């Protein structure tokens, strides 16, 4: 089967959202292991495995967080996060490239496949395929989940953005720098992320 890097599979286009959650559950159960399914703002997206440059950046961020954070952090790659939406909308099911939580919380240890977002300090997306999903839809999902920090590495624009202060379904603060400039990650991470090798 050939799969586009990211493609929209289905859209709820209104309704109460329950049916799309049921379709998502069936699709997830039947999908091959080398694809990722996500339900973002009522639309089901399918994506294939990431390519090398994407994983190079993920590795560099992972290493820096593990070595330089002021608090020891656990880092999970491609962990499913379920975000309640409310208002009859389907729950969002998002898979960040990196999810970060304080190590002493042991958040990932007994987490279900789709874990609640409580306790996550930062999520990171590295654009590929359909960058607009990472720039907009996922940003709003993570803000609704009240995840304090969203790090977006936009490979097409060659920028790194840190979104913070989630409020009313989006982030209030945004700091964007070009690749090569360090971007400050606040406590509990508490260091400047080096982006020179992105």
Buried (B, 14 or more C-beta within 10 A) or exposed (E): EEBEBBEEBBEBEEEEBEEBBEBBEEBBEEBEEEBBBBBBBBBBBBBBEBEEEBBBBBEBBBEBBBEBBEEEBBBBBEBBBBBEBEEEBBBBBBBBBBBBBBBEBEBBEEBEEBBBBEBBBBBBBBBBBBBEBBBEBBBBBBBBBEBBBBBBBBBEBEBBBBBBEBEEEBBEEBEBBEBEBEBEBEEBBEBEBBBEEB
